[in-house]
């Protein structure tokens, strides 16, 4: 191990990959709840997204780092009863699952939302103009317990011209942002809301209210721990802080010695990391990455770190897509070496590979075998019988040969 306040780009990658949990040591024994909890505590936040072309996105980051695990473990941690529940839903980096230990760090954001600050203008306006509706919906939750918007919606009253949401849906979203309700569970992908005191442990709710500055410093430290090294923008983006909040807090952390100012070769902006950073000599790992994985969700940072330009093309018209509909980057050792367009065809029992694109200088034989192995393990994890190649590119020919060694395609 080496320590430094100036990093080459390779060193920065190694620091980041290690901080993000890509150690290359996936457990051989079945993954247990404690392992899930430790990883999410380290990451601080796991983004939720409704796209289900492969699997809901919040399941993928754990698979990328831990390998095969039961979806039920994450479901129990997020929406289970009693001590099973170790996570809560809130606005971390977009809609997210966060460790319960971070609930106090989000209270300031809830209080701001209750004042109409730092939330969508439409929702803030609703909060100002529709307090009667908000009180009525909150009373229903108090009386009836966990409810979804569909249970309350009359569809007769609209909250505004921009979103096709009922007034009840808007009220629940406002109450959620303000911390007056929280997510108790999900029905399908629909949130079920209840009072925080019926979901969040009392020991968490009774903790003293942190000042905004204390909470923001805590979030920046979490971001620095999870990112390994990052610019001010990288650190604030992790939990969606504004620059007016992050910049003074960052200066305070550096002044206190809790963060170290450093340099990364080729980066124009100053960077920051935890004191005494330990850079491994190399990182050997391979993983298929969710488009919403915290390693790559900030696209400009991904370009700086990996020289890899990535855009999700779900909403791009088919004839204008460059790489495919739902493309997962493939991390191999210390670079993002390929991208693969995947779909889970559950009715046919197969993981369909619609495109394979190698990044320069391409994958060597060992790298292609690693990709094939990852695809085969993903299919097994998703309960699919086989990997099906549906693409004509030369890369697919090599991948077909590699898959044959795993009994696939």
C-alpha positions in Angstrom: 0.0 0.0 0.0 1.1 3.6 -0.6 -0.2 6.9 0.8 -0.1 10.2 -1.1 -1.9 13.5 -1.5 -1.3 13.4 -5.2 -2.6 10.6 -7.3 -2.0 9.3 -10.8 -5.2 8.5 -12.7 -4.6 4.8 -12.2 -4.2 5.3 -8.5 -7.4 7.3 -8.3 -9.2 4.5 -10.1 -7.9 1.9 -7.6 -8.9 4.1 -4.7 -12.4 4.6 -6.1 -13.0 1.0 -7.0 -11.9 -0.1 -3.5 -14.1 2.5 -1.8 -17.0 1.4 -4.0 -16.7 -2.2 -2.8 -15.1 -3.7 -5.9 -12.6 -5.8 -4.1 -12.7 -8.8 -6.4 -13.5 -11.1 -3.5 -17.1 -12.2 -4.0 -18.2 -14.4 -1.1 -18.2 -18.2 -1.8 -20.7 -18.8 1.1 -24.3 -17.7 0.8 -24.7 -14.0 1.3 -26.3 -13.1 4.6 -28.1 -10.0 5.7 -25.1 -8.6 7.6 -23.1 -8.6 4.4 -25.9 -6.7 2.6 -26.0 -4.2 5.4 -22.3 -3.6 5.5 -22.1 -2.9 1.8 -25.0 -0.4 1.8 -23.6 1.3 4.9 -20.4 1.8 3.0 -22.1 3.0 -0.2 -24.5 5.2 1.8 -27.2 5.1 -0.8 -28.6 2.8 -3.5 -30.7 4.4 -6.3 -34.1 3.1 -7.1 -35.5 3.3 -10.6 -38.7 1.8 -12.1 -37.1 0.4 -15.3 -37.4 -3.4 -15.3 -35.9 -4.4 -18.6 -33.5 -6.7 -16.7 -34.3 -6.4 -13.0 -35.2 -3.4 -10.9 -32.0 -1.3 -10.7 -31.6 -1.3 -6.9 -30.9 -5.0 -6.9 -28.0 -4.7 -9.4 -25.3 -2.9 -7.4 -25.3 -5.6 -4.8 -25.0 -8.3 -7.4 -22.1 -6.5 -9.1 -20.2 -6.5 -5.8 -21.4 -9.6 -4.0 -22.4 -12.0 -6.8 -25.4 -14.3 -6.3 -27.7 -13.3 -3.4 -31.4 -13.6 -2.7 -33.5 -10.6 -3.7 -35.5 -11.3 -0.6 -32.6 -10.1 1.5 -32.7 -6.6 0.1 -36.5 -6.6 0.2 -36.4 -7.5 3.9 -33.8 -4.9 4.7 -35.8 -2.2 2.8 -39.4 -3.1 3.6 -39.3 -5.9 6.2 -40.8 -5.9 9.7 -39.1 -5.1 13.0 -35.4 -5.7 13.1 -35.3 -7.1 9.6 -35.6 -3.5 8.4 -32.3 -1.7 8.2 -33.0 0.7 5.4 -35.4 3.5 4.6 -36.5 5.3 1.4 -35.8 8.9 0.8 -34.2 11.4 -1.6 -30.5 10.5 -1.3 -29.2 10.4 -4.8 -32.6 10.6 -6.5 -35.1 8.2 -5.0 -32.9 5.9 -2.9 -32.6 3.3 -0.2 -30.4 4.5 2.6 -29.2 2.9 5.9 -31.4 3.8 8.9 -28.3 5.2 10.5 -28.5 8.1 8.0 -32.0 9.1 8.8 -30.8 11.9 11.1 -28.7 13.2 8.3 -31.8 13.7 6.1 -34.0 15.5 8.6 -32.8 19.0 7.5 -33.8 18.1 4.0 -37.3 17.1 5.2 -37.6 20.4 7.1 -36.6 22.4 4.0 -39.1 20.5 1.9 -41.9 21.3 4.4 -41.1 25.0 3.8 -41.2 24.4 0.0 -37.4 24.6 -0.4 -35.2 22.4 -2.5 -38.2 20.5 -4.1 -39.8 20.6 -7.4 -41.6 24.0 -8.0 -44.8 22.2 -8.8 -44.7 20.3 -5.5 -43.8 23.4 -3.5 -46.7 25.2 -5.0 -49.0 22.3 -4.2 -47.8 22.5 -0.6 -48.7 26.2 -0.4 -52.1 26.0 -2.0 -53.4 22.6 -1.0 -53.0 22.3 2.7 -56.6 21.1 3.1 -55.9 18.1 0.8 -52.6 17.4 2.5 -54.3 17.3 6.0 -57.1 15.1 4.6 -54.6 12.6 3.1 -52.4 12.6 6.3 -55.5 11.9 8.4 -56.3 8.9 6.1 -52.8 7.5 6.6 -53.1 8.0 10.4 -56.4 6.2 10.5 -55.9 3.4 8.0 -52.1 2.7 8.0 -50.0 1.9 5.0 -51.6 3.3 1.9 -50.7 3.8 -1.7 -51.9 6.7 -3.8 -54.2 4.4 -5.7 -56.1 3.7 -2.6 -56.9 7.3 -2.0 -57.2 8.7 -5.5 -60.5 9.9 -6.7 -59.0 11.0 -10.1 -61.5 13.9 -10.0 -59.1 16.5 -8.7 -55.9 17.5 -10.5 -53.1 19.2 -8.7 -51.8 21.1 -11.7 -51.4 21.1 -15.4 -47.9 19.6 -15.7 -48.1 16.1 -14.1 -50.8 13.6 -14.6 -51.1 13.0 -10.9 -54.2 13.1 -8.7 -54.2 15.5 -5.8 -53.8 12.6 -3.4 -50.7 11.5 -5.1 -49.3 15.0 -4.9 -50.2 15.2 -1.2 -48.4 11.9 -0.5 -45.3 13.0 -2.4 -45.3 16.3 -0.4 -45.8 14.5 2.9 -43.0 12.1 2.0 -40.6 14.9 1.1 -41.4 16.7 4.3 -40.8 13.5 6.4 -44.4 13.4 7.6 -44.9 10.0 6.0 -42.4 7.4 5.0 -42.4 4.3 2.8 -43.6 1.3 4.8 -43.5 -1.2 1.9 -44.3 -1.6 -1.8 -47.1 -3.3 -3.6 -45.5 -4.3 -6.9 -43.6 -1.1 -7.4 -46.2 1.2 -5.8 -45.1 2.9 -2.6 -47.2 2.3 0.5 -46.9 5.2 2.9 -47.3 5.2 6.7 -46.4 7.4 9.6 -42.6 7.5 10.4 -43.3 6.4 14.0 -44.9 3.1 12.7 -41.9 2.4 10.4 -38.7 4.0 11.7 -37.3 2.7 15.0 -38.1 5.0 17.9 -34.4 5.1 18.9 -33.7 6.7 15.5 -36.6 9.2 15.7 -35.6 10.3 19.2 -32.1 11.3 18.3 -31.3 15.0 18.6 -32.0 17.1 15.5 -28.7 17.9 13.8 -28.1 21.4 12.5 -28.0 21.7 8.7 -24.3 22.3 8.8 -23.7 19.1 10.9 -25.8 17.0 8.7 -24.3 18.3 5.5 -20.8 17.7 6.8 -21.9 14.1 7.6 -23.2 13.6 4.1 -20.0 14.9 2.5 -17.9 12.5 4.7 -20.1 9.6 3.7 -19.7 10.6 0.0 -15.9 10.8 0.4 -15.8 7.4 2.1 -17.9 5.9 -0.7 -16.1 7.6 -3.6 -12.6 7.3 -2.4 -11.5 10.5 -4.1 -13.6 13.2 -5.8 -13.9 16.9 -6.7 -16.3 19.2 -4.8 -18.9 18.6 -7.4 -18.5 14.8 -7.2 -18.9 14.9 -3.4 -22.0 17.1 -3.4 -23.6 15.2 -6.2 -23.5 11.9 -4.3 -26.3 13.1 -2.0 -27.5 16.0 -4.3 -26.3 18.8 -2.1 -26.3 22.3 -3.6 -23.0 24.2 -4.0 -24.1 26.9 -1.5 -24.4 24.1 1.1 -21.4 21.9 0.1 -18.7 24.5 -0.5 -18.6 26.0 3.1 -19.1 22.5 4.6 -16.2 21.1 2.6 -13.9 24.0 3.7 -14.8 23.2 7.3 -14.0 19.5 6.9 -10.6 20.3 5.4 -9.9 22.9 8.1 -10.8 20.3 10.8 -8.6 17.7 9.2 -11.5 15.4 8.4 -10.9 15.6 4.7 -7.6 16.1 2.7 -7.3 18.3 -0.3 -5.4 16.4 -3.0 -4.7 16.3 -6.8 -5.5 13.8 -9.4 -3.5 13.8 -12.6 -5.5 15.2 -15.5 -8.2 16.7 -13.4 -8.7 20.4 -13.7 -10.4 20.8 -10.3 -9.0 20.1 -6.9 -10.0 16.8 -5.3 -10.6 15.6 -1.8 -10.2 12.3 0.1 -10.1 10.9 3.6 -6.8 11.4 5.5 -4.1 8.8 5.0 -5.7 7.2 1.8 -4.4 3.7 1.1 -4.1 2.9 -2.6 -3.9 -0.8 -3.5 -1.3 -1.9 -5.9 -3.9 -3.3 -8.3 -7.6 -4.1 -8.4 -8.7 -7.3 -10.0 -12.5 -7.5 -10.5 -15.1 -7.8 -13.1 -18.7 -6.8 -13.0 -21.7 -5.8 -15.0 -22.9 -2.3 -13.8 -26.4 -0.9 -13.4 -26.8 2.3 -15.3 -27.7 3.8 -11.9 -24.7 2.3 -10.0 -23.0 4.9 -7.8 -19.6 4.1 -9.5 -20.9 5.6 -12.8 -24.0 7.6 -12.1 -22.2 10.9 -12.4 -21.4 10.8 -16.1 -18.7 13.5 -16.3 -16.9 11.8 -13.4 -17.1 8.5 -15.2 -15.4 10.1 -18.3 -12.7 11.6 -16.1 -12.0 8.4 -14.3 -12.4 5.8 -17.0 -12.3 7.7 -20.3 -15.7 6.2 -20.9 -18.6 8.2 -22.2 -21.9 6.7 -21.2 -25.5 7.7 -21.8 -28.6 5.6 -21.1 -30.6 5.4 -24.3 -34.0 4.2 -23.0 -35.7 7.4 -24.1 -33.8 7.8 -27.3 -35.7 6.8 -30.5 -34.7 3.4 -31.7 -33.1 4.7 -34.9 -31.0 7.2 -33.0 -29.6 4.8 -30.4 -25.8 4.2 -30.6 -25.4 1.2 -28.3 -28.9 -0.1 -27.4 -31.9 0.2 -25.2 -30.7 -1.0 -21.8 -26.9 -1.1 -21.9 -24.8 -2.2 -18.9 -21.1 -1.2 -18.8 -18.7 -4.1 -18.1 -16.0 -3.3 -15.5 -12.9 -5.5 -16.0 -10.0 -5.0 -13.6 -9.3 -1.2 -13.7 -11.2 -0.1 -16.7 -14.6 -0.2 -18.2 -13.9 -2.5 -21.1 -17.2 -3.1 -22.9 -20.9 -2.4 -22.9 -23.6 -4.9 -23.3 -27.3 -4.4 -24.2 -29.3 -6.9 -22.1 -32.9 -7.9 -21.6 -34.4 -10.5 -19.3 -36.8 -12.5 -21.4 -38.6 -14.2 -18.5 -41.3 -16.0 -20.5 -38.6 -17.6 -22.6 -36.3 -18.3 -19.7 -33.3 -16.5 -21.2 -31.0 -13.6 -20.7 -30.9 -11.9 -24.2 -27.7 -10.2 -25.3 -28.7 -7.7 -28.1 -25.4 -6.0 -28.5 -21.8 -6.2 -27.4 -19.5 -3.2 -27.8 -15.8 -3.5 -26.8 -14.0 -0.4 -25.7 -10.5 0.2 -27.1 -8.2 -1.7 -26.9 -10.8 -4.4 -26.6 -11.1 -7.5 -24.4 -8.4 -10.1 -24.4 -9.3 -13.8 -24.1 -9.3 -13.6 -20.3 -11.5 -10.5 -20.4 -14.0 -12.1 -22.8 -14.1 -15.2 -20.5 -14.8 -12.9 -17.6 -17.7 -11.2 -19.4 -19.1 -14.6 -20.4 -18.9 -15.7 -16.7 -20.6 -12.6 -15.5 -23.5 -13.1 -18.0 -23.9 -16.7 -17.0 -23.9 -15.9 -13.3 -26.4 -13.1 -13.9 -28.7 -15.4 -15.8 -28.6 -17.9 -12.9 -29.2 -15.1 -10.4 -32.3 -14.0 -12.3 -33.6 -17.5 -12.5 -33.1 -17.7 -16.3 -32.0 -21.0 -17.9 -29.6 -19.6 -20.5 -27.8 -16.7 -22.2 -29.0 -16.0 -25.7 -26.9 -14.0 -28.2 -29.0 -12.0 -30.6 -26.3 -9.8 -32.1 -24.1 -10.2 -35.3 -21.0 -8.2 -34.2 -17.6 -9.8 -34.3 -17.5 -9.4 -30.5 -20.5 -11.7 -30.2 -18.6 -14.5 -32.1 -15.9 -14.3 -29.5 -18.4 -14.1 -26.7 -20.3 -17.2 -28.0 -17.0 -19.2 -27.9 -16.4 -18.0 -24.3 -20.0 -18.8 -23.2 -19.6 -22.3 -24.6 -17.0 -22.9 -21.8 -19.8 -22.2 -19.3 -22.4 -24.2 -21.1 -24.2 -21.2 -22.3 -25.8 -20.1 -25.7 
